[in-house]
């Protein structure tokens, strides 16, 4: 019995050592903004999952398209059903790397993030400058970049073509905490 | 002659007004009212989680976009961007159900504590590492 406890204890310890390299958030914030002469459209998502591997600087972000909330219910409906087809492509993903992450200090850094964004079943390389704020118990990543609607094969009906911008601004703010099981 | 012309014009005018009004109504259509809606399904949290863990695609078809009432044990009460968030989790599972509440229930959420049983109603949005529910309200806690 003692042996069993010992094994359990070491496994637990080993696991904890492993998981200390991971910082995670399940309540990250991502929003997008479309500006046109007719109207401005903003949608917020507060349920973004993001994981950083502090050993390598790799970052993986996932979100549900349905979690974007709009002011108008009709817009949200059109967005999910007609434009991004959430039933077919429920998730958007970003897998990339924070450049020179291991060289960053415990302070506010400006660095590049490079990776692949996949939305609506289409992939696109993204390079953007982000602010990486490293604190004792938290890694905060904030920034913004723009994407072209056409790059993701999202079809906008001609009747609303003037209401929706061709270039969409995406902002993000992710507060990662050490991952402890 | 003049009279019939007027009638036709007036008819067109009325039609235009009505269609404009209905368009505006449609445009301003409110979000679904969770509190007054009957849940499409009532489940316990463990069951819902297992459904997503076993077959995410099938579970998405079955549960996503539906108003679901779930019963489970509170693991965490937190806030995110002005909304209360209740995490429901069983001890034997890695994953949880994250319920983002409507702001109107923020005060009620503050009264809840870890380990308490709760019944929550909201829209299921899908699964990342956890089942995600939005626009939730607290039905009751016991």
Interface residues (C-beta under 8 A of the other chain):
Chain A: X26 X27 X29 X44 X46 X47 X49 X62 X63 X64 X66 X67 X69 X72 X73 X74 X76 X87 X90 X91 X181
Chain B: X26 X27 X28 X29 X30 X31 X32 X60 X64 X65 X78 X80 X81 X83 X85 X94 X98 X100 X125 X126 X128 X129 X130 X132 X134
